[in-house]
Amino acid sequence: MSGTHPHLPTTEAAVTAVREVARAYNLEVTVTDDIGADQTSRRASAGAFAVVDADGALPHEAFIELGGVPAVTVQVFPEDDARITVDGVVFEDVPRDSVPAFLRSVYGGMAYVKGRFFPPGRWLVVPLPGDETYKELVPRAMLSPWMSRNFRSA
């Protein structure tokens, strides 16, 4: 799915790409790095108290907070994917290569909230170049001022 985006082979490459997007939109960036299997949140391939994975790799995970509106965090995992949270709405399993385009869509005004009456619901929609679109349900009480400004009726 992320074939249309530049390949980001490592967590560090993803962090660098996120910093470039933040610079383009004049956003503050805070990065917390967790390095080693004993530090990362997903430890499927490492035994208890192991620092390296079974294959000898040193896993690297990063948690990135972007200042500005909307509130966005990105957790980049060693397994080539990320979790992006936009004003409390969580997008799981975003390919690491898609993260910069996702952020450009959010900060560039392409992302929007779509609502409908039946069945009732609101979704945060983040379109990316090509036919790639991410959509997550917005809990009723979580419609932030940013989401309200970017609301479209269905």
Secondary structure, 3 states (H helix, E strand, C coil): CCCCCCCCCCHHHHHHHHHHHHHHCCCCEEEEEEECCCCCCCCCCCCCCCCCCCCCCCCEEEEEEECCCCCEEEEECCCCEEEEEECCEEEEEEEHHHHHHHHHHHHCCCCEEEEECCCCEEEEEEECCCCCEEEEECCHHHCCHHHHHCEEEC
